[in-house]
Amino acid sequence: MADQPTHHEAPRRVRRLRLVWSLRPGATKSRSHVSKALWVALFAGVLGVSLWQGAQRPVPSTPTARMEQVASQLRCPVCIDESAAQANTAAARAIRADIATRLRSGQSERQIIDYMVSRYGRWILLSPPSSGLGLTVWLAPIAVTLGALAVVAVAWARAVQRFRAADPGPTDTQVELNGERDLSLADRTQRVEEERAST
Amino acid sequence: MSTAAAPTIARRRLRHPVRRLTIVLGLVVAGGLAVMLPRLGQNPSTQVAADSPLLGKPAPPFSLREANGGATVSSATLRGHYSVLYFFATWCPVCVAEVPNLVSFYWHWHTRGVELVGIGYEDPGAAEAQFARQDGINWPLLVDPDEQVALRYGIFGIPETFVIGPSGTVLAKLVGAVGTGQLGAVVERVMQGGTNVSVRGGAVVPESPGQRTGGG
């Protein structure tokens, strides 16, 4: 039992390791870089997972669901901004019936959509194609989002710069000691003395 | 003093990279909205309908029965002639008003070997048969059950008209009313070698009155 660490010992050991790590030369600057890298990695991870999930489409299990999935990618030719899957018009019904027949005959989703484009033109596609001029429609929101993030990042960096110029703030050691409230008085005094001796 | 300094401060603020980037982004977004917003909620323009991808391609095949219970007319029987496929409906006011124009077109061009065929859109055969009894309608009016032939021809509304060459190639498409002489002018043009002719005659009627109220 004596060898087992108590609940008090483990956190204290972790705090001491953190303190040692933070006291190395150039600690504050380096930690700030690590923090930035972590945020960027987190953002990139969330963005990547979101894009991947957005690209995934559930595989429909029934023929009707398959037909509806294809029809949902096409416009109803005689409607205002309605898909061929939703609309209850003769034209939409004709498209749905044709899709069902083509699926039964073994045609793929791509072949059916290409067929519809060959009859109505690219207008029939509810989503713009991800090539040619249609690609700009997909890339524009990403570009605007990245631009907006750049604006926020630059503004933030400048605000931090201005704040630091106005108030240099406490020394690195003081910052660390403020964060280590459970250190003994002797430890704190020793650390301050070490700092004074080095300066 | 303050009046002299004001423009300088404003100019300095504009030179700030963050503000510049914000202004550029704002202009890009505003430009995109200005282009996209007027298009929202619009029907397909007649230009989209007129620029059919079928122009210059083989005409989709069909085989349909006449509304009055007569013979079957197919794309194969029209081979060797210039033929005009007129997609119409008996409930379409534009189509009804155009009957005199079509009668005069038929009498003028049928003697020169041009075939005219009417294909009903979302129309019961009985209504078409009654429509066919009008004086002067001597061309076949065909019933398109389930609008499958209309789908093959990529119909956005009615009336829409296709001119097919003797070899079975789609040479021209007219969207909307054919008018008094427009269809004849188009046929003359394709007979002189014109291809990929697309004409916007006017607005098309998208659906029957029943569908327009009950659609969606």
Contacts between the chains, C-beta under 8 A, distances in Angstrom:
chain1	res1	chain2	res2	distance
A	77	B	44	6.9
A	77	B	154	7.5
A	77	B	155	7.0
A	77	B	156	5.0
A	77	B	157	8.0
A	78	B	43	7.9
A	78	B	156	6.5
A	78	B	157	5.9
A	78	B	206	3.7
A	78	B	207	5.1
A	79	B	206	7.5
A	79	B	215	6.9
A	79	B	216	7.5
A	80	B	41	5.6
A	80	B	42	7.1
A	80	B	43	5.9
A	81	B	40	7.2
A	81	B	41	6.4
A	82	B	216	6.6
A	86	B	216	7.3
A	87	B	215	6.3
A	87	B	216	6.4
A	88	B	211	7.7
A	88	B	214	6.8
A	88	B	215	5.3
A	88	B	216	6.0
A	89	B	206	7.9
A	89	B	207	5.3
A	89	B	211	5.2
A	89	B	215	4.8
A	90	B	121	7.7
A	90	B	122	4.3
A	90	B	147	5.2
A	90	B	207	6.8
A	90	B	208	7.4
A	90	B	211	6.2
A	91	B	147	6.4
A	91	B	150	7.2
A	91	B	151	7.3
A	91	B	155	7.3
A	91	B	207	7.5
A	93	B	146	7.5
A	93	B	147	7.7
A	94	B	146	5.8
A	94	B	147	4.1
A	94	B	148	6.0
A	94	B	150	6.8
A	94	B	151	4.6
A	95	B	151	6.3
A	97	B	146	6.1
A	97	B	148	7.5
A	98	B	148	6.7
A	98	B	151	5.7
A	117	B	53	7.1
A	118	B	53	5.6
A	118	B	54	7.8
A	118	B	57	7.9
A	119	B	53	6.9
A	119	B	54	7.0
A	119	B	60	7.8
A	119	B	151	6.7
A	119	B	152	6.4
A	119	B	153	7.1
A	119	B	154	3.7
A	120	B	53	7.4
A	120	B	154	4.3
A	120	B	156	7.5
A	121	B	48	6.5
A	121	B	51	6.6
A	121	B	52	7.1
A	121	B	53	4.9
A	121	B	154	7.3
A	123	B	44	5.8
A	123	B	48	4.8
A	140	B	28	7.8
A	140	B	32	6.5
A	144	B	25	6.2
A	144	B	28	6.4
A	144	B	29	6.3
A	147	B	21	6.6
A	147	B	24	7.7
A	147	B	25	4.9
A	147	B	28	8.0
A	148	B	25	6.3
A	150	B	21	6.6
A	151	B	18	5.7
A	151	B	21	5.0
A	151	B	22	5.5
A	151	B	25	6.9
A	154	B	17	6.5
A	154	B	18	5.2
A	154	B	21	7.3
A	155	B	18	4.9
A	158	B	18	7.1
